[in-house]
Amino acid sequence: MTQPTAYTGRPLTPAPGVESRELRIARVRPHARRLFWSALVLIVVAGAVGYFTGNLPAPLDETPDWVLWLVAGVVVLLLVVIPYLRWLAHTYTVTTRRVIARSGLLRRTRTEIGHARGYTIAERRGPIQRLWGAGTLTLSNGVDAPLRLVDIPAVRLMNETLADQVEVSQILAHRDSHAVPIVPGPPPPLPPDLA
């Protein structure tokens, strides 16, 4: 038996005693404004290589063009590609059961915190973050180390979503703790006076 909902797209409440499926609600990365300087470096390097290929100034005019391209490739690798891959490898996933933070290029780090245990949500937004609608959320349950969701976009929406998931998880856990367990198998035999 499930409860109807007025919201379209929201999963139905599972029946008491039935394990609910874990569904992904959101997956976000830190705000992409971190890549502004990398994009600017890429534009400047592309323009400089286009201009100076075959047109190097007097002291360097004997240098082959492949050296210019090699230096430009190293600069793009260090200042554009690696920061982009670091940004791409950092994700925050919110499901109906937990929040998962993953980061790292070579050494992967994964941290998670469950909604059912409950946690407090602290929001911090600097002036630049306010301008872009971003912010940092710190989730703390008082037992484990706090989980920081750093510089996430739409921080207010994420804060409301996390608070809603904590409430729903605790309501379902409380309801299931008071529900009669459903035991699969044959029905119990009838008493002798009813048989």
Sequence and secondary structure as in RCSB ss.txt:
>XXXX:A:sequence
MTQPTAYTGRPLTPAPGVESRELRIARVRPHARRLFWSALVLIVVAGAVGYFTGNLPAPLDETPDWVLWLVAGVV
VLLLVVIPYLRWLAHTYTVTTRRVIARSGLLRRTRTEIGHARGYTIAERRGPIQRLWGAGTLTLSNGVDAPLRLV
DIPAVRLMNETLADQVEVSQILAHRDSHAVPIVPGPPPPLPPDLA
>XXXX:A:secstr
  B  SSTTS  B  TTS     EEEEE S GGGGHHHHHHHHHHHHHHHHHTT   GGGTTS HHHHHHHHHHH
HIIIIIHHHHHHHT EEEEESSEEEEEE SSS EEEEEESTT  EEEEE  HHHHHHTEEEEEEE SSS  EEEE
EEESHHHHHHHHHHHHHHHHHHHHHHHHS     SS     TTT 
